[in-house]
Amino acid sequence: MTGRGDSLVRVWEWANERAASLGTAVSVRVLCDTAVARLEVSGVAVMVGSGAAWPETAESTDVLATRLAELAVTVGEGPCLDAGRDGGPVLVADLNSPSSQRRWPLFAPLAVEAGAGSLFALPMCLGAIRVGVLALHRERAAALAPAKLADSLTFAELVLRLLLDAQSANGPATEAELPLQSLQVHQATGMIAGQLDVSMDDAFARLRARAFADRRPLTELSADVVARVVRFDR
């Protein structure tokens, strides 16, 4: 019979093996890549954010993982946002099922159209503080087996530990340290706020609405705003 401690040891050994094969230390990216290999999922994303702030994509293993994280922020719903808000896992074996389509009428059809079959959102919490979500997706619809689910929760715990270790070592991230995609979204939001003379919250809402209406990734639209290819008019 195995327990939580066994899972921690097992997952950490997997991550160490992968890091050693790459000649590097265990990192959030290494953990994500290891999760893809060991959990039989297609991709992984780490979404970080708490409170009223929209989550940032801190890491992703593939284009679809990034797209699913963006879609959740763009339409304002989905398993990842539910998991981050409620603090419990949201496990969706079939995004195309009637129940999924009813629960997330904007997110689920777009996620299926993008190529996702399943999505498993695991909150990363420190007590009552919700730090973010580890999102695992599969291109085909299928549930996580109990053993895989137990290990996925361990991956989420270890990712959280590394994120907290990095924050305590480096202090809060500055805008200059944000990933390029996140930085472009911030810059675009600021430019839209100036163009429309509205608050940053209103500007971000306009950006999300435009991305949804144009069926474009949020980061792609943001890049065009920053490059002055797209302008928001009153």
GULO-513878 format. One record per residue (C-alpha): residue number from 1; residue in one letter; x, z, y. Coordinates in Angstrom, 3 decimals. Example, Ala and Ser with C-alpha at 12.3 -4.5 7.8 and 13.67 -1.06 7.14 Angstrom:
+-----+----+----------+----------+----------+
:   i : aa :       xx :       zz :       yy :
+-----+----+----------+----------+----------+
:   1 :  A :   12.300 :    7.800 :   -4.500 :
:   2 :  S :   13.670 :    7.140 :   -1.060 :
+-----+----+----------+----------+----------+
//
This chain:
+-----+----+----------+----------+----------+
:   i : aa :       xx :       zz :       yy :
+-----+----+----------+----------+----------+
:   1 :  M :    0.000 :    0.000 :    0.000 :
:   2 :  T :    1.439 :   -0.973 :    3.372 :
:   3 :  G :    0.829 :    0.512 :    6.786 :
:   4 :  R :    1.515 :   -0.088 :   10.455 :
:   5 :  G :    5.147 :    0.950 :   10.125 :
:   6 :  D :    5.731 :   -1.587 :    7.355 :
:   7 :  S :    4.271 :   -4.343 :    9.507 :
:   8 :  L :    6.498 :   -3.396 :   12.439 :
:   9 :  V :    9.605 :   -3.500 :   10.241 :
:  10 :  R :    8.577 :   -6.794 :    8.644 :
:  11 :  V :    7.767 :   -8.581 :   11.894 :
:  12 :  W :   10.910 :   -7.296 :   13.614 :
:  13 :  E :   13.011 :   -8.550 :   10.689 :
:  14 :  W :   11.365 :  -11.975 :   10.966 :
:  15 :  A :   12.122 :  -12.096 :   14.673 :
:  16 :  N :   15.717 :  -11.013 :   14.131 :
:  17 :  E :   16.205 :  -13.703 :   11.502 :
:  18 :  R :   14.963 :  -16.383 :   13.873 :
:  19 :  A :   17.024 :  -15.050 :   16.784 :
:  20 :  A :   20.146 :  -14.987 :   14.604 :
:  21 :  S :   19.540 :  -18.595 :   13.516 :
:  22 :  L :   19.400 :  -19.574 :   17.196 :
:  23 :  G :   22.386 :  -17.441 :   18.182 :
:  24 :  T :   20.356 :  -15.434 :   20.682 :
:  25 :  A :   18.673 :  -12.057 :   21.100 :
:  26 :  V :   15.052 :  -11.360 :   20.253 :
:  27 :  S :   12.909 :  -12.377 :   23.229 :
:  28 :  V :    9.249 :  -12.999 :   23.991 :
:  29 :  R :    9.801 :  -16.702 :   23.254 :
:  30 :  V :   11.490 :  -15.922 :   19.948 :
:  31 :  L :    8.591 :  -13.673 :   18.973 :
:  32 :  C :    6.097 :  -16.400 :   19.880 :
:  33 :  D :    7.940 :  -19.042 :   17.852 :
:  34 :  T :    8.209 :  -16.615 :   14.938 :
:  35 :  A :    4.473 :  -15.963 :   15.127 :
:  36 :  V :    3.772 :  -19.691 :   14.827 :
:  37 :  A :    5.937 :  -19.897 :   11.717 :
:  38 :  R :    4.769 :  -16.720 :   10.018 :
:  39 :  L :    1.081 :  -16.511 :   10.922 :
:  40 :  E :    0.263 :  -20.138 :   10.114 :
:  41 :  V :   -1.070 :  -20.827 :   13.590 :
:  42 :  S :   -0.500 :  -23.942 :   15.687 :
:  43 :  G :    0.631 :  -22.263 :   18.895 :
:  44 :  V :    0.906 :  -19.077 :   20.917 :
:  45 :  A :    0.566 :  -18.164 :   24.588 :
:  46 :  V :    1.298 :  -14.921 :   26.420 :
:  47 :  M :   -1.059 :  -14.303 :   29.336 :
:  48 :  V :   -0.072 :  -11.460 :   31.656 :
:  49 :  G :   -2.323 :   -9.861 :   34.230 :
:  50 :  S :   -4.457 :   -6.779 :   34.749 :
:  51 :  G :   -7.199 :   -5.564 :   37.019 :
:  52 :  A :   -8.845 :   -8.117 :   39.269 :
:  53 :  A :   -5.881 :  -10.528 :   39.192 :
:  54 :  W :   -6.201 :  -13.750 :   37.205 :
:  55 :  P :   -3.723 :  -13.821 :   34.296 :
:  56 :  E :   -0.485 :  -15.790 :   34.507 :
:  57 :  T :    0.866 :  -17.729 :   31.536 :
:  58 :  A :    4.193 :  -16.022 :   30.936 :
:  59 :  E :    5.095 :  -17.946 :   27.777 :
:  60 :  S :    3.655 :  -20.701 :   25.591 :
:  61 :  T :    4.944 :  -22.534 :   22.562 :
:  62 :  D :    3.220 :  -25.878 :   23.060 :
:  63 :  V :    1.147 :  -28.009 :   25.397 :
:  64 :  L :   -2.176 :  -26.987 :   23.843 :
:  65 :  A :   -1.397 :  -23.264 :   24.205 :
:  66 :  T :   -0.716 :  -23.832 :   27.901 :
:  67 :  R :   -3.879 :  -25.923 :   28.257 :
:  68 :  L :   -6.094 :  -23.273 :   26.652 :
:  69 :  A :   -4.690 :  -20.573 :   28.936 :
:  70 :  E :   -5.295 :  -22.800 :   31.969 :
:  71 :  L :   -8.836 :  -23.614 :   30.852 :
:  72 :  A :   -9.744 :  -19.933 :   30.652 :
:  73 :  V :   -8.623 :  -19.374 :   34.243 :
:  74 :  T :  -10.175 :  -22.622 :   35.469 :
:  75 :  V :  -13.681 :  -21.972 :   34.102 :
:  76 :  G :  -13.494 :  -18.166 :   34.323 :
:  77 :  E :  -14.524 :  -17.428 :   30.741 :
:  78 :  G :  -13.263 :  -17.488 :   27.168 :
:  79 :  P :  -11.937 :  -15.247 :   24.399 :
:  80 :  C :   -8.713 :  -14.425 :   26.271 :
:  81 :  L :  -10.512 :  -13.229 :   29.389 :
:  82 :  D :  -12.931 :  -11.187 :   27.261 :
:  83 :  A :  -10.064 :   -9.575 :   25.351 :
:  84 :  G :   -8.196 :   -8.780 :   28.552 :
:  85 :  R :  -11.290 :   -7.294 :   30.175 :
:  86 :  D :  -12.668 :   -5.322 :   27.220 :
:  87 :  G :   -9.394 :   -4.280 :   25.575 :
:  88 :  G :  -10.346 :   -5.369 :   22.057 :
:  89 :  P :   -9.415 :   -8.387 :   19.903 :
:  90 :  V :  -11.654 :  -11.451 :   20.179 :
:  91 :  L :  -11.309 :  -13.518 :   17.012 :
:  92 :  V :  -12.933 :  -16.948 :   17.017 :
:  93 :  A :  -12.597 :  -18.767 :   13.712 :
:  94 :  D :  -14.556 :  -21.815 :   14.913 :
:  95 :  L :  -14.732 :  -22.722 :   18.601 :
:  96 :  N :  -17.180 :  -25.502 :   17.782 :
:  97 :  S :  -19.736 :  -23.211 :   16.149 :
:  98 :  P :  -23.120 :  -22.752 :   17.884 :
:  99 :  S :  -22.369 :  -19.071 :   18.563 :
: 100 :  S :  -19.046 :  -19.902 :   20.259 :
: 101 :  Q :  -20.629 :  -22.669 :   22.308 :
: 102 :  R :  -23.401 :  -20.306 :   23.458 :
: 103 :  R :  -21.034 :  -17.460 :   24.296 :
: 104 :  W :  -18.583 :  -19.626 :   26.260 :
: 105 :  P :  -20.597 :  -22.691 :   27.340 :
: 106 :  L :  -17.858 :  -23.962 :   29.663 :
: 107 :  F :  -14.697 :  -22.941 :   27.825 :
: 108 :  A :  -15.568 :  -23.662 :   24.186 :
: 109 :  P :  -16.479 :  -27.384 :   24.518 :
: 110 :  L :  -13.398 :  -28.062 :   26.641 :
: 111 :  A :  -11.141 :  -26.163 :   24.221 :
: 112 :  V :  -12.480 :  -28.202 :   21.290 :
: 113 :  E :  -12.054 :  -31.397 :   23.289 :
: 114 :  A :   -8.441 :  -30.397 :   23.996 :
: 115 :  G :   -7.785 :  -30.063 :   20.263 :
: 116 :  A :   -8.330 :  -26.394 :   19.381 :
: 117 :  G :  -10.331 :  -25.279 :   16.349 :
: 118 :  S :   -9.724 :  -21.523 :   16.391 :
: 119 :  L :   -8.538 :  -18.981 :   18.956 :
: 120 :  F :   -7.509 :  -15.376 :   18.400 :
: 121 :  A :   -7.051 :  -13.277 :   21.545 :
: 122 :  L :   -5.218 :   -9.985 :   21.086 :
: 123 :  P :   -5.038 :   -7.583 :   24.038 :
: 124 :  M :   -1.725 :   -5.974 :   24.955 :
: 125 :  C :   -2.560 :   -2.481 :   26.181 :
: 126 :  L :   -0.599 :    0.612 :   27.153 :
: 127 :  G :   -3.162 :    3.364 :   26.866 :
: 128 :  A :   -5.950 :    2.441 :   29.259 :
: 129 :  I :   -3.722 :   -0.058 :   31.094 :
: 130 :  R :   -4.319 :   -3.670 :   30.041 :
: 131 :  V :   -1.142 :   -5.657 :   30.481 :
: 132 :  G :   -2.210 :   -9.014 :   29.089 :
: 133 :  V :   -3.233 :  -10.998 :   26.027 :
: 134 :  L :   -1.420 :  -12.668 :   23.152 :
: 135 :  A :   -3.393 :  -15.836 :   22.328 :
: 136 :  L :   -2.976 :  -17.580 :   18.974 :
: 137 :  H :   -4.664 :  -20.908 :   18.296 :
: 138 :  R :   -5.143 :  -23.240 :   15.374 :
: 139 :  E :   -5.954 :  -26.911 :   15.611 :
: 140 :  R :   -8.268 :  -26.592 :   12.616 :
: 141 :  A :  -11.088 :  -24.083 :   12.435 :
: 142 :  A :  -10.150 :  -21.198 :   10.115 :
: 143 :  A :  -10.228 :  -17.408 :   10.208 :
: 144 :  L :   -7.093 :  -15.258 :   10.118 :
: 145 :  A :   -6.609 :  -13.598 :    6.747 :
: 146 :  P :   -6.555 :   -9.767 :    6.925 :
: 147 :  A :   -2.792 :   -9.604 :    6.297 :
: 148 :  K :   -2.117 :  -12.232 :    8.992 :
: 149 :  L :   -4.374 :  -10.362 :   11.414 :
: 150 :  A :   -2.469 :   -7.126 :   10.831 :
: 151 :  D :    0.823 :   -8.881 :   11.529 :
: 152 :  S :   -0.602 :  -10.643 :   14.595 :
: 153 :  L :   -1.475 :   -7.245 :   16.095 :
: 154 :  T :    2.124 :   -6.207 :   15.470 :
: 155 :  F :    3.400 :   -9.325 :   17.228 :
: 156 :  A :    1.227 :   -8.398 :   20.218 :
: 157 :  E :    2.665 :   -4.882 :   20.237 :
: 158 :  L :    6.263 :   -6.125 :   20.120 :
: 159 :  V :    5.660 :   -8.717 :   22.858 :
: 160 :  L :    4.234 :   -5.916 :   25.003 :
: 161 :  R :    7.313 :   -3.768 :   24.377 :
: 162 :  L :    9.652 :   -6.579 :   25.439 :
: 163 :  L :    7.603 :   -7.283 :   28.563 :
: 164 :  L :    7.672 :   -3.617 :   29.553 :
: 165 :  D :   11.408 :   -3.346 :   28.813 :
: 166 :  A :   12.087 :   -6.382 :   31.023 :
: 167 :  Q :    9.953 :   -4.999 :   33.836 :
: 168 :  S :   11.592 :   -1.613 :   33.728 :
: 169 :  A :   15.057 :   -3.222 :   33.750 :
: 170 :  N :   14.379 :   -5.757 :   36.511 :
: 171 :  G :   11.578 :   -4.201 :   38.547 :
: 172 :  P :    8.430 :   -6.095 :   39.521 :
: 173 :  A :    8.760 :   -9.890 :   39.463 :
: 174 :  T :    9.018 :  -11.595 :   42.820 :
: 175 :  E :    7.382 :  -14.932 :   43.609 :
: 176 :  A :   10.745 :  -16.629 :   43.195 :
: 177 :  E :   10.936 :  -15.321 :   39.611 :
: 178 :  L :    7.543 :  -16.678 :   38.557 :
: 179 :  P :    7.493 :  -19.594 :   36.085 :
: 180 :  L :    7.464 :  -22.940 :   37.912 :
: 181 :  Q :    3.858 :  -23.679 :   36.902 :
: 182 :  S :    2.613 :  -20.303 :   38.179 :
: 183 :  L :    4.613 :  -20.718 :   41.371 :
: 184 :  Q :    2.962 :  -24.089 :   42.020 :
: 185 :  V :   -0.490 :  -22.544 :   41.601 :
: 186 :  H :    0.420 :  -19.810 :   44.108 :
: 187 :  Q :    1.846 :  -22.336 :   46.561 :
: 188 :  A :   -1.180 :  -24.634 :   46.221 :
: 189 :  T :   -3.548 :  -21.721 :   46.786 :
: 190 :  G :   -1.716 :  -20.805 :   49.981 :
: 191 :  M :   -1.820 :  -24.395 :   51.225 :
: 192 :  I :   -5.545 :  -24.683 :   50.511 :
: 193 :  A :   -6.186 :  -21.403 :   52.333 :
: 194 :  G :   -4.459 :  -22.891 :   55.383 :
: 195 :  Q :   -6.245 :  -26.236 :   55.116 :
: 196 :  L :   -9.702 :  -24.656 :   54.865 :
: 197 :  D :   -9.022 :  -21.486 :   56.888 :
: 198 :  V :  -10.315 :  -19.289 :   54.059 :
: 199 :  S :   -8.989 :  -16.273 :   52.135 :
: 200 :  M :   -6.595 :  -16.649 :   49.209 :
: 201 :  D :   -9.378 :  -15.649 :   46.791 :
: 202 :  D :  -11.682 :  -18.328 :   48.193 :
: 203 :  A :   -8.876 :  -20.885 :   48.135 :
: 204 :  F :   -8.145 :  -20.152 :   44.486 :
: 205 :  A :  -11.847 :  -20.466 :   43.667 :
: 206 :  R :  -11.867 :  -23.908 :   45.357 :
: 207 :  L :   -8.778 :  -24.940 :   43.403 :
: 208 :  R :  -10.347 :  -23.872 :   40.098 :
: 209 :  A :  -13.616 :  -25.629 :   40.930 :
: 210 :  R :  -11.795 :  -28.865 :   41.823 :
: 211 :  A :   -9.764 :  -28.758 :   38.599 :
: 212 :  F :  -12.940 :  -28.247 :   36.575 :
: 213 :  A :  -14.850 :  -30.981 :   38.389 :
: 214 :  D :  -11.972 :  -33.460 :   38.038 :
: 215 :  R :  -11.287 :  -32.356 :   34.429 :
: 216 :  R :   -7.624 :  -31.839 :   35.255 :
: 217 :  P :   -5.215 :  -29.061 :   34.252 :
: 218 :  L :   -4.930 :  -26.429 :   36.965 :
: 219 :  T :   -1.142 :  -26.752 :   37.174 :
: 220 :  E :   -1.315 :  -30.554 :   37.420 :
: 221 :  L :   -3.750 :  -30.390 :   40.337 :
: 222 :  S :   -1.652 :  -27.655 :   41.969 :
: 223 :  A :    1.447 :  -29.837 :   41.740 :
: 224 :  D :   -0.402 :  -32.623 :   43.562 :
: 225 :  V :   -1.530 :  -30.204 :   46.277 :
: 226 :  V :    2.039 :  -28.960 :   46.765 :
: 227 :  A :    3.296 :  -32.584 :   46.872 :
: 228 :  R :    0.556 :  -33.332 :   49.447 :
: 229 :  V :   -0.976 :  -35.979 :   47.193 :
: 230 :  V :   -4.242 :  -34.005 :   47.231 :
: 231 :  R :   -5.631 :  -32.287 :   50.280 :
: 232 :  F :   -8.669 :  -30.033 :   50.607 :
: 233 :  D :  -10.873 :  -30.792 :   53.595 :
: 234 :  R :  -13.594 :  -28.696 :   55.145 :
+-----+----+----------+----------+----------+
//
